[in-house]
Amino acid sequence: MLLSSLSTSIANVALPTLGTVFNASFPAVQWVVLAYLLAITALIVSVGRLGDLVGRRPLLVAGLALFSTASLAAALAPSLALLIAARAAQGLGAAVMMALTIAFVGETVAKERTGSAMGLLGTMSAIGTALGPSLGGVLIAALGWRSIFLVNAGLGVAAMLAAWRQGIPVLLKSDSHLLTARSASTLAMKRLAYPPFIRRVDGFTILFL
């Protein structure tokens, strides 16, 4: 959750710089943020269902790998169009992380502690949203706009290695055609019941998770 929210708020502060670098209008560079958000919103339920079918651990690792690769592609993008495409792919990876993280909590945490676990996820999301503008401003001033995406790539690789080494359990019974009551797609639908929303604040497009 921290990665997905950080990737939005850290990109917000780069929009004026990206407009200057690519000689593009502000509405055009806003698609750097919007492509990411649209990918998450459109695909979070679908990837939750896919996790039910193919297994959650492999899909989570694949999602983290996609997120990291897309972040690197965004950092190396030579044009605004390629940057937007990379951000859309990054959004797909973020959708996998968001859907499956909630599913793992729903399946592994005792019912009486589910509220605390969900609260922790919300806290991490809030930290990412709050940290992004400050971190992004420092990185852009010191190292340039590409560094904000390189940070995401590094964090994504670290999370992928941690997920692989910790051996996150695959919780779906392979010999059953029945999904559990708390399947990943069901929990992703619950996430959409309280979806991320976009609001303009002081000229910036901000994702609220």
trRosetta pair geometry for C-beta under 8 A, 3 or more apart (Angstrom, degrees):
i j d omega theta_ij theta_ji phi_ij phi_ji
1 4 5.9 -56 -146 37 33 108
1 5 6.3 19 162 -7 67 110
1 97 7.6 -168 -57 136 39 106
1 98 6.7 87 -96 -111 68 76
1 101 6.1 -152 -41 110 86 162
1 121 4.9 120 -20 -170 157 80
1 122 7.6 -78 163 -77 159 21
1 124 4.6 103 79 93 110 110
1 125 4.2 -67 161 -65 113 87
1 128 6.9 -162 129 3 66 139
1 209 7.2 154 -167 146 98 154
2 5 6.4 -67 -148 44 26 100
2 6 5.8 27 159 -21 66 116
2 124 4.3 -80 -55 170 93 98
2 125 6.7 -125 -78 -80 43 34
2 127 6.0 -22 -119 78 103 105
2 128 4.1 163 -158 -59 55 117
3 6 5.7 -58 -139 39 25 112
3 7 6.2 29 161 -25 63 108
3 67 7.0 58 147 162 136 151
3 94 7.0 -152 112 -114 95 89
3 97 6.4 -50 69 148 121 169
3 128 6.9 -97 -21 -118 12 145
3 152 7.0 108 -160 -145 92 84
3 155 5.9 178 -107 123 105 123
3 156 6.5 106 -150 -83 144 75
3 159 6.5 -61 -48 -27 146 160
4 7 6.0 -54 -151 29 26 112
4 8 7.3 21 152 -15 57 103
4 40 7.1 106 -163 -111 121 140
4 94 4.1 120 -117 -159 97 109
4 97 5.8 -172 -51 83 114 125
4 98 5.5 30 -51 -61 170 106
4 125 7.4 -25 71 -118 98 90
4 128 7.2 78 65 122 51 165
4 209 7.4 110 105 -98 108 149
5 8 5.9 -56 -158 32 39 109
5 9 6.4 17 158 -4 72 109
5 124 7.9 151 28 125 129 67
5 125 4.5 120 -31 -159 148 68
5 126 7.5 -35 142 -53 168 15
5 127 8.0 111 83 68 133 53
5 128 3.5 117 81 93 102 123
5 129 4.6 -62 168 -53 121 79
5 132 7.3 -128 135 -36 73 130
5 207 6.8 -150 -133 94 69 115
5 209 5.1 -88 -91 -7 115 145
6 9 6.3 -66 -140 46 31 97
6 10 5.5 25 167 -19 70 117
6 128 3.7 -95 -47 -160 78 99
6 129 7.5 -111 -74 -56 44 32
6 131 6.2 -22 -112 76 100 107
6 132 5.0 172 -148 -78 55 99
6 135 7.7 -5 -157 55 106 144
6 152 7.2 174 108 -98 107 92
6 155 7.7 -9 83 81 150 167
7 10 6.3 -49 -126 38 21 108
7 11 6.6 21 165 -18 55 112
7 36 6.6 -153 128 -166 110 148
7 71 7.6 -102 -120 -98 120 110
7 90 6.5 -158 -178 154 147 126
7 94 6.4 -127 51 -83 147 137
7 128 7.9 -12 2 175 58 125
7 132 7.8 -93 2 -112 10 128
7 152 5.4 73 -101 -117 97 137
8 11 6.2 -70 -158 35 25 106
8 12 6.8 35 151 -35 63 100
8 33 6.5 76 -151 -146 76 93
8 36 6.4 -174 -94 109 80 137
8 37 6.9 69 -115 -71 122 94
8 129 7.3 -13 73 -108 108 77
8 132 6.9 -46 79 -115 57 171
8 206 7.5 99 141 -157 113 47
8 207 4.0 -38 166 24 161 131
9 12 5.5 -37 -153 12 40 120
9 13 7.8 32 160 -14 62 95
9 128 6.8 149 26 139 123 71
9 129 4.9 131 -41 -147 145 49
9 130 7.6 5 144 -16 171 12
9 131 7.5 114 88 68 134 54
9 132 2.8 128 97 65 101 150
9 133 5.7 -73 164 -37 102 74
9 136 7.3 -152 125 -14 68 134
9 206 6.8 31 -104 -138 83 84
9 207 7.1 -115 -54 44 74 90
10 13 6.9 -56 -167 29 35 102
10 14 7.4 28 143 -15 61 112
10 131 7.9 -16 -69 107 98 76
10 132 3.8 -115 -52 -154 64 92
10 133 7.3 -144 -99 -60 42 29
10 135 6.0 -40 -111 83 109 104
10 136 4.0 163 -156 -67 67 114
10 139 7.9 21 -165 35 112 137
10 148 5.0 175 151 -166 112 115
10 151 7.4 -116 180 73 162 131
10 152 7.4 -177 69 -56 147 109
11 14 5.5 -64 -158 36 46 114
11 15 7.3 70 149 -51 70 81
11 32 5.8 -152 174 132 126 109
11 33 5.5 168 107 -85 122 83
11 36 7.2 126 34 3 162 155
11 87 7.5 86 -127 -123 161 129
11 132 7.7 -38 10 -176 52 127
11 136 7.3 -140 -45 -116 18 146
11 148 6.7 152 -85 131 56 138
12 15 6.2 -31 -169 -14 38 112
12 33 6.2 53 -85 -91 68 139
12 132 7.0 76 27 129 104 125
12 133 6.6 -40 73 -88 113 88
12 136 7.4 137 56 60 68 169
12 204 4.7 62 -180 -171 117 119
12 205 6.3 -154 -118 64 100 62
12 206 6.1 20 -100 -89 156 68
13 132 7.4 171 -2 139 112 84
13 133 5.0 125 -50 -136 128 69
13 136 4.2 140 53 105 126 130
13 137 5.4 -82 164 -62 155 77
13 140 6.8 -145 118 -4 106 144
13 204 7.4 -9 -76 -120 50 139
14 17 5.2 -65 -163 50 62 114
14 18 5.5 64 140 -28 88 105
14 32 7.6 -88 89 117 108 154
14 136 6.1 -107 -41 -177 90 122
14 140 5.9 -178 -101 -86 84 136
14 145 4.9 109 -151 -138 119 104
14 148 5.7 -127 -55 25 140 157
15 18 5.6 -54 -140 37 31 111
15 19 6.4 37 158 -23 63 103
15 26 6.8 61 156 -145 114 80
15 29 5.0 138 -156 122 79 120
15 30 6.6 32 -138 -84 134 56
15 32 6.7 -174 -100 51 82 127
15 33 7.1 -34 -76 -23 119 118
15 204 7.1 162 25 -124 138 79
15 205 7.7 103 -60 23 156 95
16 19 5.6 -52 -152 31 32 115
16 20 6.7 28 153 -15 64 104
16 26 7.7 -10 -95 -106 59 99
17 20 5.8 -58 -155 37 34 109
17 21 6.1 30 153 -18 69 109
17 140 5.8 -150 -33 -162 165 134
17 145 5.0 177 118 -72 133 124
18 21 5.6 -53 -138 39 33 110
18 22 5.9 1 172 10 69 112
18 24 7.2 -29 134 50 81 117
18 29 4.6 145 100 -147 114 131
18 32 6.2 2 128 -27 174 158
18 80 7.2 109 170 -111 105 99
18 83 7.5 -166 -148 126 128 165
18 145 6.2 144 -70 -156 77 160
19 22 6.8 -70 -134 54 19 87
19 23 7.8 50 168 -121 52 8
19 24 5.4 -111 -134 72 59 74
19 25 6.9 -26 -140 161 110 10
19 26 5.6 -16 -94 -83 147 58
19 28 7.6 122 -112 67 84 95
19 29 4.7 -103 -69 -12 79 150
20 23 7.4 14 -173 -74 26 46
21 145 6.5 -104 -24 20 155 147
22 29 7.0 148 54 -87 126 106
22 79 7.0 99 -131 -161 115 48
22 80 4.2 95 -173 -55 159 109
22 83 7.8 -109 -67 15 149 142
24 28 4.2 -110 172 88 114 134
24 29 5.2 132 95 -50 121 91
24 80 5.3 63 -45 -70 154 163
25 28 4.7 97 58 4 78 104
25 29 7.3 -160 91 -2 41 85
26 29 6.0 -59 -143 41 35 102
26 30 6.4 50 155 -36 65 100
27 30 5.6 -46 -152 18 33 121
28 31 6.4 -44 -179 9 41 110
28 80 6.6 31 147 157 111 154
29 32 5.6 -13 179 -3 64 115
29 80 6.7 -93 -97 -140 71 126
30 33 5.9 -53 -171 40 57 104
30 34 5.7 46 138 -16 83 113
30 205 5.7 95 -150 -12 102 143
31 34 5.0 -58 -125 50 44 108
31 35 5.3 53 169 -31 77 101
31 84 4.9 4 122 -122 110 129
31 87 8.0 146 135 67 68 141
32 35 6.7 -40 -136 26 14 108
32 36 7.4 12 151 -12 47 109
32 80 7.7 -88 -63 -158 102 85
32 83 6.0 -21 -109 131 103 111
32 84 5.9 -101 -87 -93 53 72
32 87 5.5 149 -160 -42 56 165
33 36 6.0 -66 -162 36 33 111
33 37 6.4 22 152 -13 71 111
33 87 7.7 -78 -73 177 16 150
33 205 4.9 153 97 86 153 125
33 207 7.6 -161 -176 -35 107 103
34 37 5.6 -58 -144 41 36 108
34 38 5.9 35 159 -20 71 108
34 198 7.7 29 -107 -114 78 160
34 205 6.9 -39 -59 149 83 163
35 38 6.0 -54 -141 38 27 110
35 39 6.4 30 157 -22 61 107
35 84 4.9 131 -24 -171 158 82
35 85 7.6 -89 179 -78 156 20
35 87 4.6 97 84 95 117 109
35 88 4.3 -74 167 -67 109 84
35 91 6.5 -152 130 -14 65 140
36 39 6.1 -58 -153 32 26 111
36 40 6.8 24 153 -16 61 106
36 87 4.6 -74 -58 168 93 99
36 88 6.9 -125 -75 -85 42 35
36 90 5.9 -28 -115 85 100 104
36 91 4.1 174 -153 -71 48 108
36 94 7.1 46 -173 22 93 147
37 40 5.8 -55 -152 35 34 111
37 41 6.2 26 156 -14 68 110
37 91 6.8 -97 -18 -122 14 133
37 196 6.9 -131 -146 107 98 128
37 198 6.1 61 178 -70 166 120
37 207 5.8 -168 -99 -92 118 122
38 41 5.9 -58 -142 41 31 107
38 42 5.8 22 164 -14 68 115
38 88 7.4 -29 72 -120 99 91
38 91 7.0 34 65 161 55 168
39 42 6.2 -61 -138 42 23 104
39 43 5.8 -16 175 12 61 124
39 87 7.9 180 2 130 137 66
39 88 4.8 146 -60 -159 133 63
39 89 7.6 -128 -134 -52 164 11
39 90 7.6 119 68 74 154 54
39 91 2.7 113 68 104 126 129
39 92 5.1 -80 173 -50 124 63
39 94 7.5 96 98 49 109 102
39 95 6.4 -123 134 -29 80 124
40 43 6.8 -86 -138 49 15 88
40 44 5.8 30 175 -53 62 107
40 91 4.9 -105 -37 -170 75 95
40 94 5.4 -43 -90 96 109 111
40 95 4.7 -180 -128 -75 55 89
40 98 6.8 55 -153 16 108 149
40 196 6.8 10 111 37 136 139
41 44 6.7 -32 -129 -2 17 111
41 192 7.8 104 -151 -118 70 100
41 195 6.6 57 -123 -168 98 129
41 196 7.0 -118 -77 57 95 99
42 46 7.9 -6 136 7 64 123
43 46 5.1 -66 -156 47 60 113
43 47 5.6 50 151 -20 91 105
43 91 7.6 118 34 128 125 93
43 92 5.8 -13 83 -119 165 73
43 95 4.5 66 91 142 100 174
44 47 6.3 -58 -144 39 27 103
44 48 6.5 33 154 -23 61 107
44 95 4.4 -132 -84 -154 65 98
44 98 6.0 -43 -129 85 117 120
44 99 5.1 166 -170 -62 77 109
44 188 5.0 -177 142 -164 88 114
44 191 6.3 -99 148 88 142 132
44 192 6.7 163 80 -62 127 101
45 48 5.5 -54 -152 33 33 116
45 49 6.6 33 152 -17 65 103
45 99 7.5 170 -87 -109 22 132
45 185 5.9 60 -171 -152 71 81
45 188 4.7 164 -104 118 51 124
45 189 5.8 59 -115 -72 111 70
45 192 6.4 -20 -58 -28 109 140
46 49 5.8 -54 -153 36 33 110
46 50 6.4 34 149 -20 65 105
47 50 5.2 -47 -144 36 40 117
47 51 6.4 49 152 -25 65 98
47 59 7.2 160 -177 172 91 129
47 63 7.2 85 -174 -91 142 129
47 92 7.5 144 -64 -169 140 73
47 95 5.2 124 19 123 144 104
47 96 4.8 -109 169 -90 148 67
47 99 5.2 156 91 33 98 153
47 100 7.6 -75 133 -36 104 95
47 184 8.0 -78 118 138 62 127
47 188 7.4 154 69 -103 73 158
48 51 5.7 -50 -155 29 32 114
48 52 7.0 37 147 -21 62 98
48 99 3.9 -130 -72 -172 89 132
48 100 7.3 -173 -109 -63 65 60
48 103 6.6 158 -142 -54 94 130
48 183 7.4 108 156 133 99 83
48 184 3.9 -161 -165 133 77 87
48 185 4.0 143 112 -89 104 45
48 186 7.6 -151 149 22 134 36
48 187 6.6 -161 -149 64 137 77
48 188 3.2 -135 -37 -15 155 140
48 189 7.6 -137 76 -22 158 68
49 52 5.6 -48 -158 27 38 115
49 53 6.7 27 150 -14 66 108
49 183 7.8 42 -109 142 52 122
49 184 7.0 -152 -56 85 22 95
49 185 3.8 47 -72 -81 70 131
49 188 7.7 -91 -28 39 67 141
50 53 5.7 -62 -151 39 36 108
50 54 6.0 -9 169 14 75 112
50 59 6.2 149 117 -124 99 148
51 54 6.9 -71 -123 52 24 81
51 55 7.2 -68 -164 102 57 20
51 56 4.5 47 -173 -101 108 74
51 59 4.7 -137 -101 64 78 155
51 60 7.6 54 -119 -46 121 79
51 96 7.7 139 -61 -148 115 80
51 99 6.6 179 -2 118 141 116
51 100 5.3 176 -109 -92 158 102
51 103 6.4 162 111 37 148 168
51 184 4.0 -7 78 50 124 168
51 185 7.7 176 50 -44 91 72
52 56 8.0 29 -69 -63 33 91
52 172 5.9 134 -157 -96 53 147
52 179 5.5 -4 -163 -122 135 119
52 183 4.7 20 -99 -168 129 114
52 184 5.2 -153 -50 34 82 98
52 185 5.7 -52 -16 -9 133 102
54 58 6.5 -91 135 75 101 121
54 59 5.8 111 83 -56 111 113
55 58 5.0 56 92 23 113 106
55 59 6.5 162 89 -10 59 95
55 170 4.5 -23 -153 -137 102 127
55 172 6.5 -137 -102 41 54 115
56 59 5.8 -66 -144 45 31 107
56 60 5.9 34 160 -24 70 108
56 100 5.2 152 -161 -145 101 114
56 103 6.3 -144 -121 100 143 134
56 104 6.8 165 148 -69 147 90
56 168 7.1 -93 109 127 99 118
56 170 5.9 163 39 -126 78 64
56 171 6.4 1 19 24 133 90
56 172 7.0 130 -17 -10 96 104
56 184 6.3 160 -98 -61 113 140
57 60 5.8 -54 -143 34 28 111
57 61 6.5 25 160 -15 63 105
57 163 7.4 172 -152 163 77 102
57 167 7.6 -7 -137 -171 147 41
57 168 4.6 169 -107 82 98 95
57 169 6.9 -146 -53 111 125 11
57 170 5.0 -86 7 -68 110 83
58 61 5.9 -57 -149 39 31 109
58 62 6.2 31 153 -18 66 109
58 170 7.6 15 -5 -91 86 121
59 62 5.4 -54 -145 40 34 113
59 63 6.1 38 153 -23 66 104
59 96 6.1 -144 153 -155 91 118
59 100 6.4 174 97 -76 106 146
60 63 5.6 -52 -146 35 31 113
60 64 6.5 30 155 -16 64 104
60 96 6.5 170 -113 152 44 104
60 97 7.0 89 -145 -103 80 55
60 100 4.7 -145 -84 113 101 158
60 101 8.0 117 -125 -57 121 64
60 163 5.7 -136 122 -176 116 149
60 168 6.4 -21 58 70 151 155
61 64 5.8 -54 -149 37 32 110
61 65 6.3 34 150 -20 64 106
61 160 5.9 91 -148 -153 69 87
61 163 5.6 -168 -85 104 78 124
61 164 5.6 75 -114 -74 128 91
62 65 5.5 -53 -147 36 33 113
62 66 6.3 33 153 -19 66 104
62 96 7.2 -108 87 -170 81 165
63 66 5.7 -51 -146 36 32 110
63 67 6.2 35 153 -21 64 105
63 92 7.7 -136 -135 131 84 70
63 93 4.8 140 -177 -150 68 63
63 94 7.9 -180 175 -31 109 11
63 95 7.6 -125 -143 73 126 60
63 96 2.7 -143 -111 97 144 144
63 97 5.5 -172 130 -46 131 69
63 100 7.0 171 21 14 154 135
64 67 5.5 -50 -145 36 32 114
64 68 6.3 31 156 -18 65 106
64 93 6.7 117 -92 -171 16 111
64 96 7.7 -117 -33 97 52 123
64 97 6.7 92 -74 -81 74 107
64 156 5.5 170 -172 -174 77 84
64 157 7.9 139 154 -91 103 23
64 159 5.4 -143 -139 99 132 101
64 160 3.7 172 121 -83 131 91
64 163 6.2 162 -10 22 157 144
65 68 5.9 -56 -148 38 29 109
65 69 6.2 26 156 -16 65 110
65 93 7.7 -145 68 -123 41 124
65 156 7.9 145 -95 152 17 111
65 160 5.7 97 -63 -124 66 148
66 69 5.8 -57 -142 40 29 108
66 70 5.9 26 160 -16 66 110
66 89 6.4 -127 175 167 100 92
66 90 7.8 178 135 -106 81 35
66 92 6.2 -62 137 95 142 102
66 93 3.9 -168 93 -82 96 108
66 96 7.2 90 48 16 127 143
67 70 6.0 -59 -144 40 24 108
67 71 6.3 29 154 -23 61 107
67 90 5.7 73 -139 -147 62 67
67 93 2.9 -172 -61 133 77 144
67 94 6.1 108 -108 -54 119 61
67 96 7.7 -134 -40 51 109 111
67 97 6.7 16 -47 -30 151 127
67 152 7.4 -108 158 160 93 103
67 156 4.6 -158 104 -132 102 138
68 71 5.6 -53 -149 32 30 114
68 72 6.6 29 153 -16 63 103
68 93 7.6 -164 -1 -168 51 163
68 152 7.7 -170 -115 131 50 74
68 153 5.0 89 -161 -150 70 63
68 156 3.4 -169 -76 105 85 126
68 157 4.9 103 -133 -56 149 71
68 160 6.3 -66 -21 -19 140 137
69 72 5.8 -54 -153 36 33 110
69 73 6.4 34 149 -19 65 106
69 89 7.7 -66 93 136 92 130
69 153 7.8 96 -67 -129 14 100
70 73 5.4 -51 -145 38 36 115
70 74 6.3 42 152 -23 66 101
70 86 5.1 156 -169 -174 77 74
70 87 7.4 137 162 -89 115 17
70 89 3.9 -167 -108 102 131 104
70 90 3.8 -164 115 -66 131 72
70 92 7.7 137 -44 47 159 93
70 93 6.0 -166 22 -2 131 132
71 74 5.6 -50 -150 32 31 113
71 75 6.6 33 150 -20 63 103
71 86 7.8 140 -82 162 14 111
71 90 5.8 96 -63 -110 66 122
71 149 4.9 180 -174 -178 73 81
71 150 7.3 145 146 -92 102 18
71 152 3.9 -147 -135 100 140 107
71 153 3.8 -168 100 -65 118 76
71 156 5.9 162 10 3 143 142
72 75 5.6 -52 -151 33 35 113
72 76 6.4 14 156 -4 67 111
72 149 7.3 162 -85 139 18 104
72 150 7.2 60 -108 -108 61 61
72 153 4.5 87 -59 -112 78 146
73 76 6.0 -68 -145 48 30 99
73 77 6.4 59 151 -61 65 87
73 82 7.5 -118 162 162 97 98
73 86 4.0 -164 105 -121 106 125
73 89 7.1 20 58 63 143 139
74 77 5.5 -23 -150 -17 33 120
74 83 5.6 75 -144 -145 73 71
74 86 3.9 -176 -69 116 73 135
74 87 5.9 82 -101 -62 128 71
74 90 6.4 -9 -34 -39 135 138
74 149 4.1 -145 95 -141 108 151
74 152 7.9 8 57 61 133 134
75 146 4.5 86 -161 -171 77 87
75 147 7.6 76 -133 -73 114 16
75 149 3.8 -162 -64 89 83 115
75 150 4.7 85 -112 -56 154 76
75 153 6.6 -66 -10 -18 136 134
76 146 7.4 71 -68 -146 36 123
77 80 7.8 88 140 -98 127 15
77 82 4.3 178 -148 103 100 102
77 83 3.8 154 107 -72 163 73
77 86 5.6 -129 -66 3 125 141
78 82 6.4 38 46 44 64 145
79 82 4.9 89 60 12 85 101
79 83 6.9 -145 97 -7 44 89
80 83 5.4 -55 -148 37 34 116
80 84 6.4 36 155 -20 68 103
81 84 5.9 -53 -151 34 30 110
81 85 6.5 30 151 -18 63 106
82 85 5.5 -50 -146 37 36 114
82 86 6.3 38 154 -20 66 104
83 86 5.7 -54 -148 36 30 111
83 87 6.4 31 152 -20 63 106
84 87 5.6 -54 -149 35 32 113
84 88 6.6 37 151 -22 64 100
85 88 5.7 -50 -153 30 33 112
85 89 6.8 31 150 -14 64 103
86 89 5.7 -54 -153 38 36 111
86 90 6.3 41 147 -22 66 105
86 149 8.0 36 126 -152 134 146
87 90 5.2 -49 -145 36 36 117
87 91 6.4 45 151 -25 64 99
88 91 5.5 -48 -154 29 33 116
88 92 7.0 39 147 -21 61 97
89 92 5.6 -45 -156 27 39 114
89 93 6.9 38 148 -14 64 100
90 93 5.7 -53 -155 37 37 112
90 94 6.3 38 147 -19 67 105
90 152 7.4 25 -147 142 134 146
91 94 5.4 -52 -144 37 35 113
91 95 6.3 43 153 -26 66 100
92 95 5.6 -48 -150 28 32 114
92 96 6.9 35 151 -18 61 100
93 96 5.7 -51 -156 31 36 113
93 97 6.6 34 149 -17 66 104
93 156 7.5 20 148 -140 144 136
94 97 5.5 -53 -150 37 37 113
94 98 6.2 34 155 -19 69 107
95 98 5.9 -55 -144 38 30 109
95 99 6.2 24 162 -14 66 110
96 99 6.3 -61 -143 40 24 104
96 100 6.0 3 169 -2 64 117
97 100 6.6 -70 -139 46 20 97
97 101 5.8 24 165 -25 62 114
98 101 6.1 -54 -140 32 22 111
98 102 6.7 18 162 -12 58 108
98 188 7.8 95 112 -120 89 89
98 191 6.6 127 150 -168 108 162
99 102 6.3 -67 -162 37 26 106
99 103 6.4 23 149 -19 65 112
99 184 5.6 70 153 175 100 102
99 185 7.8 9 -168 -93 125 39
99 187 7.1 128 -165 92 66 94
99 188 4.2 -1 -130 -90 103 116
99 191 7.0 -127 -102 18 62 153
100 103 5.2 -51 -143 38 40 116
100 104 6.2 44 156 -23 69 100
100 184 5.9 -10 -100 -135 60 131
101 104 5.9 -51 -149 32 29 110
101 105 6.7 28 152 -16 61 104
101 121 6.6 142 138 -126 120 127
102 105 5.8 -56 -153 36 33 111
102 106 6.3 32 152 -19 66 109
102 118 7.9 43 -131 -112 84 90
102 121 7.1 94 -89 -162 72 171
102 184 7.8 118 79 -143 87 69
102 187 4.7 -179 122 149 110 123
102 188 7.0 144 66 -76 134 53
102 190 7.5 -166 161 73 143 109
102 191 5.8 -144 -28 -62 171 121
103 106 5.7 -57 -148 38 32 112
103 107 6.2 18 159 -11 67 112
103 171 8.0 -172 146 48 101 135
103 182 7.1 148 -146 144 68 89
103 183 7.2 -23 -132 159 117 33
103 184 3.7 -21 -88 -105 152 78
103 187 4.9 171 -84 50 67 145
103 188 7.5 -17 -54 -41 104 82
104 107 6.0 -65 -144 43 28 103
104 108 5.7 -7 173 6 69 121
104 168 6.6 -50 -118 -165 139 120
104 171 7.6 159 -115 -11 61 138
105 108 6.7 -71 -125 48 20 89
105 109 5.2 -6 -170 2 64 126
105 114 6.9 112 151 -141 96 76
105 117 4.7 169 -156 138 115 130
105 118 6.5 132 143 -71 150 68
105 121 6.6 -73 -52 -42 160 136
106 109 7.3 -30 -86 39 10 95
106 114 7.0 45 -113 -134 53 120
106 182 4.2 -159 145 176 123 133
106 187 5.1 -142 -11 -92 155 141
107 171 4.7 56 162 171 156 170
107 180 7.2 75 -108 98 107 157
107 182 5.8 -179 -73 98 72 125
108 169 7.3 135 -89 45 121 119
108 171 7.4 -121 -59 -83 87 142
109 113 5.2 -117 174 91 103 101
109 114 5.3 137 103 -91 118 61
109 117 4.5 -74 -109 -29 171 160
110 113 4.8 65 66 21 89 104
110 114 7.3 -126 96 -39 42 75
111 114 5.6 -24 -152 -16 37 118
113 116 5.1 -50 -167 40 70 114
113 117 5.9 72 136 -25 85 102
114 117 5.6 -58 -148 39 34 111
114 118 6.1 30 157 -16 69 107
115 118 5.9 -57 -145 40 28 107
115 119 6.2 33 153 -22 63 108
116 119 5.4 -55 -149 36 31 116
116 120 6.5 35 151 -23 64 101
117 120 5.6 -49 -153 30 34 112
117 121 6.8 35 149 -17 63 100
118 121 5.5 -48 -151 34 38 113
118 122 6.4 40 150 -18 66 104
119 122 5.5 -53 -149 38 34 113
119 123 6.3 39 150 -23 65 103
120 123 5.4 -50 -148 32 34 115
120 124 6.5 34 153 -18 65 101
121 124 5.8 -53 -150 35 33 110
121 125 6.5 34 151 -19 64 105
122 125 5.5 -53 -149 36 34 114
122 126 6.3 34 153 -19 66 105
122 209 7.8 -174 -134 113 65 98
123 126 5.7 -55 -149 37 32 111
123 127 6.4 35 151 -22 65 103
124 127 5.5 -49 -147 32 34 114
124 128 6.5 36 153 -19 64 103
125 128 5.8 -54 -152 35 32 112
125 129 6.4 29 152 -17 65 106
125 209 4.4 -112 176 92 134 138
126 129 5.7 -54 -146 38 33 111
126 130 6.1 26 157 -14 67 110
126 209 7.7 -140 -64 64 54 103
127 130 5.9 -61 -144 43 28 106
127 131 5.8 23 160 -19 67 115
128 131 5.9 -57 -134 39 25 107
128 132 6.3 42 163 -42 61 102
129 132 6.2 -43 -152 9 24 118
129 206 7.7 76 -160 -173 108 102
129 207 7.3 -130 -112 82 109 80
129 208 7.4 55 -131 -116 155 48
129 209 6.6 -159 -54 17 129 106
130 133 7.8 -63 -176 26 32 96
130 134 7.9 7 148 5 63 112
131 134 6.2 -77 -162 48 43 103
131 135 5.4 28 156 -14 83 121
132 135 6.1 -67 -138 45 22 104
132 136 5.6 21 168 -20 65 115
133 136 5.7 -57 -138 40 24 111
133 137 6.2 26 162 -21 62 107
134 137 5.9 -56 -150 34 27 110
134 138 6.6 23 156 -15 63 107
135 138 5.9 -58 -150 37 31 109
135 139 6.2 26 157 -15 67 111
135 148 7.8 123 121 -122 90 89
135 151 7.3 -180 154 153 124 171
136 139 5.9 -60 -143 40 29 108
136 140 6.0 26 161 -18 67 109
136 148 5.1 32 -126 -113 84 130
137 140 6.0 -56 -142 37 26 107
137 141 6.2 22 161 -15 62 111
138 141 6.0 -62 -149 39 26 108
138 142 6.1 4 162 -4 65 117
139 142 6.1 -68 -139 47 25 98
139 143 5.5 -43 -172 43 67 108
139 144 8.0 -54 148 60 74 33
139 147 4.4 -151 176 103 109 120
139 148 5.2 139 96 -72 141 73
139 151 6.6 -82 -105 -30 158 137
140 143 7.5 -72 -105 59 13 65
140 144 6.6 -6 -147 -177 50 13
140 145 5.4 25 -122 -84 95 58
140 147 7.2 -165 -77 52 41 107
140 148 6.6 -3 -61 -41 86 115
142 147 7.5 -48 80 46 86 169
143 146 7.6 -98 132 66 94 77
143 147 3.8 69 99 -48 125 153
144 147 5.8 116 68 -10 65 100
145 148 6.3 -42 -171 14 52 109
146 149 6.2 -62 -167 40 49 104
146 150 6.3 50 141 -23 77 108
147 150 5.2 -54 -143 38 41 115
147 151 6.4 50 156 -26 69 97
148 151 5.9 -44 -154 26 31 114
148 152 7.2 32 147 -15 58 102
149 152 5.5 -47 -154 34 42 114
149 153 6.5 47 147 -23 67 101
150 153 5.4 -49 -149 33 37 115
150 154 6.5 37 153 -18 66 103
151 154 5.9 -56 -150 36 31 109
151 155 6.3 26 155 -13 66 108
152 155 5.9 -58 -144 42 30 108
152 156 6.0 34 156 -23 65 110
153 156 5.7 -57 -147 36 27 114
153 157 6.5 28 156 -19 63 104
154 157 5.9 -53 -149 34 31 109
154 158 6.5 30 153 -17 64 106
155 158 5.6 -54 -149 37 34 113
155 159 6.3 32 154 -18 67 106
156 159 5.7 -55 -146 38 31 109
156 160 6.2 34 154 -22 65 106
157 160 5.6 -53 -146 34 31 114
157 161 6.4 29 156 -16 65 104
158 161 6.0 -55 -149 37 30 108
158 162 6.3 29 153 -18 64 108
159 162 5.6 -55 -146 38 32 112
159 163 6.2 33 155 -21 66 105
160 163 5.8 -53 -147 35 29 110
160 164 6.4 26 155 -17 63 108
161 164 5.8 -57 -146 38 31 110
161 165 6.1 21 160 -13 67 111
162 165 6.1 -61 -141 42 27 104
162 166 6.0 22 163 -17 65 114
163 166 6.2 -59 -140 39 23 107
163 168 5.6 -25 -165 -14 81 125
164 167 7.8 24 166 -66 33 46
171 180 7.5 -47 133 1 104 152
172 176 8.0 -137 172 60 75 100
172 179 7.5 -35 -132 -130 109 69
172 180 7.1 -135 -113 -6 69 108
172 183 7.8 51 -99 -125 109 87
173 176 4.1 40 95 16 119 116
173 180 7.9 115 4 -51 96 100
179 183 4.1 -5 171 -70 121 141
179 185 7.7 -31 -167 37 160 109
179 186 7.6 153 134 -21 131 116
180 183 5.4 148 61 -63 72 72
181 186 7.2 -84 161 72 43 172
182 186 6.2 -132 -148 77 31 128
182 187 6.1 43 -175 -53 77 110
183 186 4.7 95 57 5 79 104
183 187 7.1 -156 91 -2 41 87
184 187 5.9 -59 -147 42 32 106
184 188 6.1 36 153 -23 67 106
185 188 5.5 -51 -145 35 33 114
185 189 6.5 39 152 -23 63 100
186 189 5.6 -51 -155 30 32 113
186 190 6.8 34 146 -18 63 101
187 190 5.3 -45 -151 32 41 115
187 191 6.6 48 146 -24 64 97
188 191 5.3 -45 -153 29 39 116
188 192 6.7 37 148 -17 65 99
189 192 5.6 -53 -153 35 37 110
189 193 6.9 50 144 -31 63 94
190 193 5.3 -39 -156 16 40 119
190 194 7.7 0 156 16 63 91
191 194 6.8 -78 -164 58 35 77
191 195 7.1 76 138 -99 67 58
192 195 4.9 13 -149 -76 51 102
196 207 5.2 4 176 -174 124 100
196 208 6.3 164 -157 80 69 47
196 209 4.8 -22 -102 -102 101 60
197 207 7.6 152 77 -152 27 56
197 208 5.4 -16 59 57 76 102
198 205 5.9 -8 -168 -171 110 94
198 206 7.1 147 -153 74 58 42
198 207 6.1 -31 -97 -97 70 60
198 208 7.7 -178 -86 15 21 80
199 205 7.9 155 78 -151 29 51
199 206 5.7 -29 65 63 77 94
199 208 6.3 23 9 -13 112 119
200 203 7.2 12 -176 -103 97 10
200 204 7.0 154 -153 74 58 36
200 205 6.1 -32 -97 -95 68 58
200 206 7.6 139 -112 15 18 84
201 204 5.7 -29 69 61 73 89
201 206 5.2 -7 21 4 116 133
